[in-house]
């Protein structure tokens, strides 16, 4: 089992400023598979910071 650590350095208080936090972290194998499929099918990948 691999643990993924995500740093969340903010000062909001739960229940006042937000209700929940959603911070997905992609598995490296999933990213490699996605890139390989995009290359095979001649697709374009875009990266976004939301």
Number of C-alpha atoms within 10 A of each C-alpha: 3 5 5 10 7 9 7 8 6 6 7 9 9 10 8 7 9 9 8 7 8 5 8 8 9 9 10 9 9 10 11 11 11 13 14 13 12 13 12 9 8 9 10 8 10 4 5 5 3 3
